[in-house]
Amino acid sequence: MTSRQPAVLHVGPLGLCGVDEAGRGPLAGPVMAAAVMLNPAQPIAGLRDSKKLSATVRERLADEIRLYAVAWCVAEASVAEIDRLNILQATLLAMQRAVAGLRTPPDDVWVDGNRCPDWAWRSQAVVKGDDKVAAIAAASILAKTARDQYMCRLHDDYPAYGFARHMGYGTAAHLAALQAHGACPQHRRSFSPVKSLFLLK
């Protein structure tokens, strides 16, 4: 990796689960969360915040994580759940589903950010944890790659919006496509740029 790559991320004990999400900000598609329990005896080099990695490196690391992790799970909250619950609660729901889906129960759960879901697991929030804790970085990578793959498949169904290029974020091109074509079923009606289309009708 480059010289900017942290030399060592905190690994933690064997029973530690890292959790992170992808897709809180976009105007379309689900929000996804991943939970990862790494094996300290099988370290994975190059883990860091997924946003600081190229797509090619993320995909390679995602393969290694799925191969070497003690347990991992990716879960989502749907567009309908986002619109019904709000994006924060939907994100916390996706995190709950990811941890619940692990084949090995964790001893501790560390969540990227400043808030943990209301769940039974012993947990703590770690601000910028995806660049401090290896398991959280791994979760960041799995969530990001899974969501990008979802948006690329969505692009095949709705090519007019350019989802494969912007992954649902509110770029100028995406906003122009919304104005030209209206919203598709995977657009979040509760998000302002999409909501405004319906208010104008």
Biotite code that builds the C-alpha atoms (Angstrom):
import biotite.structure as struc

atoms = struc.array([
    struc.Atom([0.000, 0.000, 0.000], chain_id="A", res_id=1, res_name="MET", atom_name="CA", element="C"),
    struc.Atom([1.011, 3.643, -0.105], chain_id="A", res_id=2, res_name="THR", atom_name="CA", element="C"),
    struc.Atom([2.869, 5.464, 2.657], chain_id="A", res_id=3, res_name="SER", atom_name="CA", element="C"),
    struc.Atom([-0.469, 6.849, 3.838], chain_id="A", res_id=4, res_name="ARG", atom_name="CA", element="C"),
    struc.Atom([-1.633, 3.375, 4.832], chain_id="A", res_id=5, res_name="GLN", atom_name="CA", element="C"),
    struc.Atom([-1.600, 2.948, 8.640], chain_id="A", res_id=6, res_name="PRO", atom_name="CA", element="C"),
    struc.Atom([1.156, 0.522, 9.606], chain_id="A", res_id=7, res_name="ALA", atom_name="CA", element="C"),
    struc.Atom([-1.032, -1.468, 12.009], chain_id="A", res_id=8, res_name="VAL", atom_name="CA", element="C"),
    struc.Atom([-4.749, -1.442, 12.748], chain_id="A", res_id=9, res_name="LEU", atom_name="CA", element="C"),
    struc.Atom([-5.929, -2.692, 16.125], chain_id="A", res_id=10, res_name="HIS", atom_name="CA", element="C"),
    struc.Atom([-6.719, -6.387, 15.757], chain_id="A", res_id=11, res_name="VAL", atom_name="CA", element="C"),
    struc.Atom([-8.282, -7.201, 19.107], chain_id="A", res_id=12, res_name="GLY", atom_name="CA", element="C"),
    struc.Atom([-9.175, -10.625, 20.518], chain_id="A", res_id=13, res_name="PRO", atom_name="CA", element="C"),
    struc.Atom([-10.562, -13.571, 18.595], chain_id="A", res_id=14, res_name="LEU", atom_name="CA", element="C"),
    struc.Atom([-14.185, -12.922, 19.582], chain_id="A", res_id=15, res_name="GLY", atom_name="CA", element="C"),
    struc.Atom([-14.240, -9.304, 18.435], chain_id="A", res_id=16, res_name="LEU", atom_name="CA", element="C"),
    struc.Atom([-16.770, -8.372, 15.749], chain_id="A", res_id=17, res_name="CYS", atom_name="CA", element="C"),
    struc.Atom([-16.402, -5.188, 13.696], chain_id="A", res_id=18, res_name="GLY", atom_name="CA", element="C"),
    struc.Atom([-19.459, -3.539, 12.133], chain_id="A", res_id=19, res_name="VAL", atom_name="CA", element="C"),
    struc.Atom([-19.787, -0.833, 9.497], chain_id="A", res_id=20, res_name="ASP", atom_name="CA", element="C"),
    struc.Atom([-22.316, 0.347, 6.928], chain_id="A", res_id=21, res_name="GLU", atom_name="CA", element="C"),
    struc.Atom([-22.404, 1.593, 3.360], chain_id="A", res_id=22, res_name="ALA", atom_name="CA", element="C"),
    struc.Atom([-25.039, 3.639, 1.604], chain_id="A", res_id=23, res_name="GLY", atom_name="CA", element="C"),
    struc.Atom([-26.465, 6.075, 4.136], chain_id="A", res_id=24, res_name="ARG", atom_name="CA", element="C"),
    struc.Atom([-26.155, 9.084, 1.860], chain_id="A", res_id=25, res_name="GLY", atom_name="CA", element="C"),
    struc.Atom([-27.328, 7.955, -1.603], chain_id="A", res_id=26, res_name="PRO", atom_name="CA", element="C"),
    struc.Atom([-30.734, 8.783, -3.044], chain_id="A", res_id=27, res_name="LEU", atom_name="CA", element="C"),
    struc.Atom([-31.401, 5.215, -4.168], chain_id="A", res_id=28, res_name="ALA", atom_name="CA", element="C"),
    struc.Atom([-30.859, 1.620, -3.118], chain_id="A", res_id=29, res_name="GLY", atom_name="CA", element="C"),
    struc.Atom([-30.723, -0.090, 0.269], chain_id="A", res_id=30, res_name="PRO", atom_name="CA", element="C"),
    struc.Atom([-28.354, 0.686, 3.111], chain_id="A", res_id=31, res_name="VAL", atom_name="CA", element="C"),
    struc.Atom([-26.040, -2.241, 3.803], chain_id="A", res_id=32, res_name="MET", atom_name="CA", element="C"),
    struc.Atom([-24.077, -3.280, 6.857], chain_id="A", res_id=33, res_name="ALA", atom_name="CA", element="C"),
    struc.Atom([-21.422, -5.904, 7.404], chain_id="A", res_id=34, res_name="ALA", atom_name="CA", element="C"),
    struc.Atom([-20.227, -7.703, 10.503], chain_id="A", res_id=35, res_name="ALA", atom_name="CA", element="C"),
    struc.Atom([-16.803, -9.354, 10.491], chain_id="A", res_id=36, res_name="VAL", atom_name="CA", element="C"),
    struc.Atom([-14.905, -11.459, 13.013], chain_id="A", res_id=37, res_name="MET", atom_name="CA", element="C"),
    struc.Atom([-11.260, -11.729, 11.983], chain_id="A", res_id=38, res_name="LEU", atom_name="CA", element="C"),
    struc.Atom([-8.781, -14.384, 13.056], chain_id="A", res_id=39, res_name="ASN", atom_name="CA", element="C"),
    struc.Atom([-5.767, -12.710, 14.741], chain_id="A", res_id=40, res_name="PRO", atom_name="CA", element="C"),
    struc.Atom([-3.684, -15.702, 13.633], chain_id="A", res_id=41, res_name="ALA", atom_name="CA", element="C"),
    struc.Atom([-4.454, -14.945, 9.966], chain_id="A", res_id=42, res_name="GLN", atom_name="CA", element="C"),
    struc.Atom([-3.951, -11.184, 9.531], chain_id="A", res_id=43, res_name="PRO", atom_name="CA", element="C"),
    struc.Atom([-5.013, -9.541, 6.280], chain_id="A", res_id=44, res_name="ILE", atom_name="CA", element="C"),
    struc.Atom([-2.619, -6.896, 5.024], chain_id="A", res_id=45, res_name="ALA", atom_name="CA", element="C"),
    struc.Atom([-3.897, -3.592, 3.690], chain_id="A", res_id=46, res_name="GLY", atom_name="CA", element="C"),
    struc.Atom([-7.168, -3.248, 5.600], chain_id="A", res_id=47, res_name="LEU", atom_name="CA", element="C"),
    struc.Atom([-8.394, 0.324, 5.989], chain_id="A", res_id=48, res_name="ARG", atom_name="CA", element="C"),
    struc.Atom([-11.445, 2.524, 5.465], chain_id="A", res_id=49, res_name="ASP", atom_name="CA", element="C"),
    struc.Atom([-13.010, 1.279, 2.217], chain_id="A", res_id=50, res_name="SER", atom_name="CA", element="C"),
    struc.Atom([-13.435, 4.841, 0.927], chain_id="A", res_id=51, res_name="LYS", atom_name="CA", element="C"),
    struc.Atom([-9.652, 5.202, 0.851], chain_id="A", res_id=52, res_name="LYS", atom_name="CA", element="C"),
    struc.Atom([-9.161, 2.144, -1.359], chain_id="A", res_id=53, res_name="LEU", atom_name="CA", element="C"),
    struc.Atom([-9.595, 1.711, -5.086], chain_id="A", res_id=54, res_name="SER", atom_name="CA", element="C"),
    struc.Atom([-12.403, -0.539, -6.313], chain_id="A", res_id=55, res_name="ALA", atom_name="CA", element="C"),
    struc.Atom([-9.853, -3.121, -7.464], chain_id="A", res_id=56, res_name="THR", atom_name="CA", element="C"),
    struc.Atom([-8.143, -3.265, -4.066], chain_id="A", res_id=57, res_name="VAL", atom_name="CA", element="C"),
    struc.Atom([-11.494, -3.397, -2.261], chain_id="A", res_id=58, res_name="ARG", atom_name="CA", element="C"),
    struc.Atom([-12.589, -6.392, -4.312], chain_id="A", res_id=59, res_name="GLU", atom_name="CA", element="C"),
    struc.Atom([-9.314, -8.229, -3.661], chain_id="A", res_id=60, res_name="ARG", atom_name="CA", element="C"),
    struc.Atom([-9.498, -7.564, 0.060], chain_id="A", res_id=61, res_name="LEU", atom_name="CA", element="C"),
    struc.Atom([-13.168, -8.574, 0.155], chain_id="A", res_id=62, res_name="ALA", atom_name="CA", element="C"),
    struc.Atom([-12.203, -11.965, -1.278], chain_id="A", res_id=63, res_name="ASP", atom_name="CA", element="C"),
    struc.Atom([-9.532, -12.373, 1.411], chain_id="A", res_id=64, res_name="GLU", atom_name="CA", element="C"),
    struc.Atom([-11.909, -11.340, 4.176], chain_id="A", res_id=65, res_name="ILE", atom_name="CA", element="C"),
    struc.Atom([-14.537, -13.861, 3.090], chain_id="A", res_id=66, res_name="ARG", atom_name="CA", element="C"),
    struc.Atom([-11.841, -16.542, 2.869], chain_id="A", res_id=67, res_name="LEU", atom_name="CA", element="C"),
    struc.Atom([-9.972, -15.955, 6.132], chain_id="A", res_id=68, res_name="TYR", atom_name="CA", element="C"),
    struc.Atom([-12.484, -14.403, 8.545], chain_id="A", res_id=69, res_name="ALA", atom_name="CA", element="C"),
    struc.Atom([-13.800, -16.514, 11.394], chain_id="A", res_id=70, res_name="VAL", atom_name="CA", element="C"),
    struc.Atom([-17.280, -15.301, 10.470], chain_id="A", res_id=71, res_name="ALA", atom_name="CA", element="C"),
    struc.Atom([-18.839, -12.576, 8.352], chain_id="A", res_id=72, res_name="TRP", atom_name="CA", element="C"),
    struc.Atom([-22.289, -11.460, 7.264], chain_id="A", res_id=73, res_name="CYS", atom_name="CA", element="C"),
    struc.Atom([-23.660, -8.695, 5.038], chain_id="A", res_id=74, res_name="VAL", atom_name="CA", element="C"),
    struc.Atom([-27.240, -7.528, 5.575], chain_id="A", res_id=75, res_name="ALA", atom_name="CA", element="C"),
    struc.Atom([-29.411, -4.674, 4.374], chain_id="A", res_id=76, res_name="GLU", atom_name="CA", element="C"),
    struc.Atom([-32.395, -2.503, 5.102], chain_id="A", res_id=77, res_name="ALA", atom_name="CA", element="C"),
    struc.Atom([-34.566, -1.897, 2.073], chain_id="A", res_id=78, res_name="SER", atom_name="CA", element="C"),
    struc.Atom([-35.635, 1.371, 0.474], chain_id="A", res_id=79, res_name="VAL", atom_name="CA", element="C"),
    struc.Atom([-39.117, 0.805, 1.903], chain_id="A", res_id=80, res_name="ALA", atom_name="CA", element="C"),
    struc.Atom([-37.651, 0.406, 5.397], chain_id="A", res_id=81, res_name="GLU", atom_name="CA", element="C"),
    struc.Atom([-35.523, 3.534, 4.949], chain_id="A", res_id=82, res_name="ILE", atom_name="CA", element="C"),
    struc.Atom([-38.589, 5.544, 3.961], chain_id="A", res_id=83, res_name="ASP", atom_name="CA", element="C"),
    struc.Atom([-40.669, 4.124, 6.800], chain_id="A", res_id=84, res_name="ARG", atom_name="CA", element="C"),
    struc.Atom([-38.124, 4.242, 9.627], chain_id="A", res_id=85, res_name="LEU", atom_name="CA", element="C"),
    struc.Atom([-35.673, 7.006, 8.513], chain_id="A", res_id=86, res_name="ASN", atom_name="CA", element="C"),
    struc.Atom([-32.104, 6.374, 7.401], chain_id="A", res_id=87, res_name="ILE", atom_name="CA", element="C"),
    struc.Atom([-30.559, 6.229, 10.884], chain_id="A", res_id=88, res_name="LEU", atom_name="CA", element="C"),
    struc.Atom([-32.975, 3.603, 12.190], chain_id="A", res_id=89, res_name="GLN", atom_name="CA", element="C"),
    struc.Atom([-32.724, 1.626, 8.954], chain_id="A", res_id=90, res_name="ALA", atom_name="CA", element="C"),
    struc.Atom([-28.933, 1.648, 9.242], chain_id="A", res_id=91, res_name="THR", atom_name="CA", element="C"),
    struc.Atom([-29.102, 0.371, 12.820], chain_id="A", res_id=92, res_name="LEU", atom_name="CA", element="C"),
    struc.Atom([-31.536, -2.336, 11.665], chain_id="A", res_id=93, res_name="LEU", atom_name="CA", element="C"),
    struc.Atom([-29.119, -3.472, 8.935], chain_id="A", res_id=94, res_name="ALA", atom_name="CA", element="C"),
    struc.Atom([-26.345, -3.642, 11.541], chain_id="A", res_id=95, res_name="MET", atom_name="CA", element="C"),
    struc.Atom([-28.525, -5.767, 13.834], chain_id="A", res_id=96, res_name="GLN", atom_name="CA", element="C"),
    struc.Atom([-29.264, -8.149, 10.969], chain_id="A", res_id=97, res_name="ARG", atom_name="CA", element="C"),
    struc.Atom([-25.580, -8.430, 10.067], chain_id="A", res_id=98, res_name="ALA", atom_name="CA", element="C"),
    struc.Atom([-24.465, -9.363, 13.584], chain_id="A", res_id=99, res_name="VAL", atom_name="CA", element="C"),
    struc.Atom([-27.421, -11.714, 14.060], chain_id="A", res_id=100, res_name="ALA", atom_name="CA", element="C"),
    struc.Atom([-26.437, -13.461, 10.823], chain_id="A", res_id=101, res_name="GLY", atom_name="CA", element="C"),
    struc.Atom([-22.938, -14.427, 11.999], chain_id="A", res_id=102, res_name="LEU", atom_name="CA", element="C"),
    struc.Atom([-22.369, -18.156, 12.228], chain_id="A", res_id=103, res_name="ARG", atom_name="CA", element="C"),
    struc.Atom([-20.219, -17.594, 15.341], chain_id="A", res_id=104, res_name="THR", atom_name="CA", element="C"),
    struc.Atom([-21.609, -15.440, 18.168], chain_id="A", res_id=105, res_name="PRO", atom_name="CA", element="C"),
    struc.Atom([-19.272, -12.533, 19.024], chain_id="A", res_id=106, res_name="PRO", atom_name="CA", element="C"),
    struc.Atom([-17.976, -11.682, 22.482], chain_id="A", res_id=107, res_name="ASP", atom_name="CA", element="C"),
    struc.Atom([-17.770, -7.959, 21.758], chain_id="A", res_id=108, res_name="ASP", atom_name="CA", element="C"),
    struc.Atom([-19.078, -5.794, 18.917], chain_id="A", res_id=109, res_name="VAL", atom_name="CA", element="C"),
    struc.Atom([-17.320, -2.600, 17.886], chain_id="A", res_id=110, res_name="TRP", atom_name="CA", element="C"),
    struc.Atom([-19.310, -0.316, 15.613], chain_id="A", res_id=111, res_name="VAL", atom_name="CA", element="C"),
    struc.Atom([-17.918, 2.412, 13.392], chain_id="A", res_id=112, res_name="ASP", atom_name="CA", element="C"),
    struc.Atom([-19.244, 5.842, 14.346], chain_id="A", res_id=113, res_name="GLY", atom_name="CA", element="C"),
    struc.Atom([-20.718, 7.287, 17.513], chain_id="A", res_id=114, res_name="ASN", atom_name="CA", element="C"),
    struc.Atom([-23.769, 5.104, 18.076], chain_id="A", res_id=115, res_name="ARG", atom_name="CA", element="C"),
    struc.Atom([-24.547, 1.410, 18.567], chain_id="A", res_id=116, res_name="CYS", atom_name="CA", element="C"),
    struc.Atom([-27.889, -0.276, 17.945], chain_id="A", res_id=117, res_name="PRO", atom_name="CA", element="C"),
    struc.Atom([-29.992, -1.285, 20.952], chain_id="A", res_id=118, res_name="ASP", atom_name="CA", element="C"),
    struc.Atom([-29.050, -4.942, 21.041], chain_id="A", res_id=119, res_name="TRP", atom_name="CA", element="C"),
    struc.Atom([-28.003, -7.692, 23.442], chain_id="A", res_id=120, res_name="ALA", atom_name="CA", element="C"),
    struc.Atom([-24.326, -7.824, 22.459], chain_id="A", res_id=121, res_name="TRP", atom_name="CA", element="C"),
    struc.Atom([-21.669, -6.064, 24.526], chain_id="A", res_id=122, res_name="ARG", atom_name="CA", element="C"),
    struc.Atom([-20.587, -3.248, 22.278], chain_id="A", res_id=123, res_name="SER", atom_name="CA", element="C"),
    struc.Atom([-18.933, 0.097, 21.869], chain_id="A", res_id=124, res_name="GLN", atom_name="CA", element="C"),
    struc.Atom([-18.888, 2.782, 19.190], chain_id="A", res_id=125, res_name="ALA", atom_name="CA", element="C"),
    struc.Atom([-15.533, 3.757, 17.682], chain_id="A", res_id=126, res_name="VAL", atom_name="CA", element="C"),
    struc.Atom([-15.355, 7.089, 15.873], chain_id="A", res_id=127, res_name="VAL", atom_name="CA", element="C"),
    struc.Atom([-13.438, 6.615, 12.594], chain_id="A", res_id=128, res_name="LYS", atom_name="CA", element="C"),
    struc.Atom([-13.118, 2.980, 13.543], chain_id="A", res_id=129, res_name="GLY", atom_name="CA", element="C"),
    struc.Atom([-12.815, 1.906, 9.920], chain_id="A", res_id=130, res_name="ASP", atom_name="CA", element="C"),
    struc.Atom([-9.292, 3.345, 9.909], chain_id="A", res_id=131, res_name="ASP", atom_name="CA", element="C"),
    struc.Atom([-8.377, 2.217, 13.441], chain_id="A", res_id=132, res_name="LYS", atom_name="CA", element="C"),
    struc.Atom([-9.742, -1.303, 13.958], chain_id="A", res_id=133, res_name="VAL", atom_name="CA", element="C"),
    struc.Atom([-9.034, -4.127, 11.529], chain_id="A", res_id=134, res_name="ALA", atom_name="CA", element="C"),
    struc.Atom([-12.408, -5.850, 11.959], chain_id="A", res_id=135, res_name="ALA", atom_name="CA", element="C"),
    struc.Atom([-14.297, -2.593, 11.370], chain_id="A", res_id=136, res_name="ILE", atom_name="CA", element="C"),
    struc.Atom([-12.179, -1.859, 8.291], chain_id="A", res_id=137, res_name="ALA", atom_name="CA", element="C"),
    struc.Atom([-12.988, -5.347, 7.009], chain_id="A", res_id=138, res_name="ALA", atom_name="CA", element="C"),
    struc.Atom([-16.692, -4.722, 7.604], chain_id="A", res_id=139, res_name="ALA", atom_name="CA", element="C"),
    struc.Atom([-16.406, -1.412, 5.764], chain_id="A", res_id=140, res_name="SER", atom_name="CA", element="C"),
    struc.Atom([-14.915, -3.188, 2.762], chain_id="A", res_id=141, res_name="ILE", atom_name="CA", element="C"),
    struc.Atom([-17.545, -5.948, 2.654], chain_id="A", res_id=142, res_name="LEU", atom_name="CA", element="C"),
    struc.Atom([-20.426, -3.497, 3.010], chain_id="A", res_id=143, res_name="ALA", atom_name="CA", element="C"),
    struc.Atom([-19.062, -1.181, 0.330], chain_id="A", res_id=144, res_name="LYS", atom_name="CA", element="C"),
    struc.Atom([-18.306, -3.905, -2.212], chain_id="A", res_id=145, res_name="THR", atom_name="CA", element="C"),
    struc.Atom([-21.687, -5.579, -1.657], chain_id="A", res_id=146, res_name="ALA", atom_name="CA", element="C"),
    struc.Atom([-23.569, -2.329, -2.116], chain_id="A", res_id=147, res_name="ARG", atom_name="CA", element="C"),
    struc.Atom([-21.576, -1.325, -5.206], chain_id="A", res_id=148, res_name="ASP", atom_name="CA", element="C"),
    struc.Atom([-22.371, -4.703, -6.757], chain_id="A", res_id=149, res_name="GLN", atom_name="CA", element="C"),
    struc.Atom([-26.055, -4.186, -5.965], chain_id="A", res_id=150, res_name="TYR", atom_name="CA", element="C"),
    struc.Atom([-26.060, -0.753, -7.595], chain_id="A", res_id=151, res_name="MET", atom_name="CA", element="C"),
    struc.Atom([-24.331, -2.095, -10.696], chain_id="A", res_id=152, res_name="CYS", atom_name="CA", element="C"),
    struc.Atom([-27.082, -4.716, -11.016], chain_id="A", res_id=153, res_name="ARG", atom_name="CA", element="C"),
    struc.Atom([-29.659, -1.955, -10.516], chain_id="A", res_id=154, res_name="LEU", atom_name="CA", element="C"),
    struc.Atom([-27.993, -0.053, -13.342], chain_id="A", res_id=155, res_name="HIS", atom_name="CA", element="C"),
    struc.Atom([-28.840, -2.938, -15.671], chain_id="A", res_id=156, res_name="ASP", atom_name="CA", element="C"),
    struc.Atom([-32.518, -2.561, -14.756], chain_id="A", res_id=157, res_name="ASP", atom_name="CA", element="C"),
    struc.Atom([-32.572, 1.265, -14.868], chain_id="A", res_id=158, res_name="TYR", atom_name="CA", element="C"),
    struc.Atom([-29.693, 2.403, -17.100], chain_id="A", res_id=159, res_name="PRO", atom_name="CA", element="C"),
    struc.Atom([-31.082, 5.936, -17.555], chain_id="A", res_id=160, res_name="ALA", atom_name="CA", element="C"),
    struc.Atom([-29.963, 6.936, -14.032], chain_id="A", res_id=161, res_name="TYR", atom_name="CA", element="C"),
    struc.Atom([-26.290, 5.942, -14.295], chain_id="A", res_id=162, res_name="GLY", atom_name="CA", element="C"),
    struc.Atom([-26.263, 3.994, -11.015], chain_id="A", res_id=163, res_name="PHE", atom_name="CA", element="C"),
    struc.Atom([-23.056, 2.136, -11.950], chain_id="A", res_id=164, res_name="ALA", atom_name="CA", element="C"),
    struc.Atom([-21.200, 5.450, -12.097], chain_id="A", res_id=165, res_name="ARG", atom_name="CA", element="C"),
    struc.Atom([-22.425, 7.257, -8.976], chain_id="A", res_id=166, res_name="HIS", atom_name="CA", element="C"),
    struc.Atom([-23.815, 4.348, -6.892], chain_id="A", res_id=167, res_name="MET", atom_name="CA", element="C"),
    struc.Atom([-26.975, 6.321, -6.172], chain_id="A", res_id=168, res_name="GLY", atom_name="CA", element="C"),
    struc.Atom([-25.352, 9.465, -4.775], chain_id="A", res_id=169, res_name="TYR", atom_name="CA", element="C"),
    struc.Atom([-26.826, 12.816, -5.689], chain_id="A", res_id=170, res_name="GLY", atom_name="CA", element="C"),
    struc.Atom([-24.410, 13.833, -8.430], chain_id="A", res_id=171, res_name="THR", atom_name="CA", element="C"),
    struc.Atom([-25.367, 16.460, -10.989], chain_id="A", res_id=172, res_name="ALA", atom_name="CA", element="C"),
    struc.Atom([-25.904, 13.731, -13.579], chain_id="A", res_id=173, res_name="ALA", atom_name="CA", element="C"),
    struc.Atom([-28.126, 11.751, -11.224], chain_id="A", res_id=174, res_name="HIS", atom_name="CA", element="C"),
    struc.Atom([-30.230, 14.803, -10.343], chain_id="A", res_id=175, res_name="LEU", atom_name="CA", element="C"),
    struc.Atom([-30.608, 15.623, -14.037], chain_id="A", res_id=176, res_name="ALA", atom_name="CA", element="C"),
    struc.Atom([-31.772, 12.053, -14.710], chain_id="A", res_id=177, res_name="ALA", atom_name="CA", element="C"),
    struc.Atom([-34.303, 12.338, -11.896], chain_id="A", res_id=178, res_name="LEU", atom_name="CA", element="C"),
    struc.Atom([-35.708, 15.500, -13.451], chain_id="A", res_id=179, res_name="GLN", atom_name="CA", element="C"),
    struc.Atom([-35.851, 13.890, -16.872], chain_id="A", res_id=180, res_name="ALA", atom_name="CA", element="C"),
    struc.Atom([-37.221, 10.471, -15.945], chain_id="A", res_id=181, res_name="HIS", atom_name="CA", element="C"),
    struc.Atom([-38.769, 10.803, -12.498], chain_id="A", res_id=182, res_name="GLY", atom_name="CA", element="C"),
    struc.Atom([-38.019, 8.306, -9.718], chain_id="A", res_id=183, res_name="ALA", atom_name="CA", element="C"),
    struc.Atom([-37.682, 4.551, -10.104], chain_id="A", res_id=184, res_name="CYS", atom_name="CA", element="C"),
    struc.Atom([-38.907, 2.082, -7.455], chain_id="A", res_id=185, res_name="PRO", atom_name="CA", element="C"),
    struc.Atom([-35.454, 2.013, -5.829], chain_id="A", res_id=186, res_name="GLN", atom_name="CA", element="C"),
    struc.Atom([-35.317, 5.751, -5.167], chain_id="A", res_id=187, res_name="HIS", atom_name="CA", element="C"),
    struc.Atom([-35.768, 6.834, -1.547], chain_id="A", res_id=188, res_name="ARG", atom_name="CA", element="C"),
    struc.Atom([-38.981, 8.869, -1.440], chain_id="A", res_id=189, res_name="ARG", atom_name="CA", element="C"),
    struc.Atom([-38.082, 10.319, 1.974], chain_id="A", res_id=190, res_name="SER", atom_name="CA", element="C"),
    struc.Atom([-34.883, 11.959, 0.681], chain_id="A", res_id=191, res_name="PHE", atom_name="CA", element="C"),
    struc.Atom([-35.314, 15.593, -0.286], chain_id="A", res_id=192, res_name="SER", atom_name="CA", element="C"),
    struc.Atom([-34.245, 15.584, -3.968], chain_id="A", res_id=193, res_name="PRO", atom_name="CA", element="C"),
    struc.Atom([-36.587, 12.657, -4.640], chain_id="A", res_id=194, res_name="VAL", atom_name="CA", element="C"),
    struc.Atom([-39.371, 13.857, -2.343], chain_id="A", res_id=195, res_name="LYS", atom_name="CA", element="C"),
    struc.Atom([-39.465, 17.215, -4.129], chain_id="A", res_id=196, res_name="SER", atom_name="CA", element="C"),
    struc.Atom([-40.426, 15.499, -7.390], chain_id="A", res_id=197, res_name="LEU", atom_name="CA", element="C"),
    struc.Atom([-43.629, 14.269, -5.800], chain_id="A", res_id=198, res_name="PHE", atom_name="CA", element="C"),
    struc.Atom([-44.374, 17.535, -4.034], chain_id="A", res_id=199, res_name="LEU", atom_name="CA", element="C"),
    struc.Atom([-44.320, 19.332, -7.399], chain_id="A", res_id=200, res_name="LEU", atom_name="CA", element="C"),
    struc.Atom([-47.036, 17.085, -8.817], chain_id="A", res_id=201, res_name="LYS", atom_name="CA", element="C"),
])
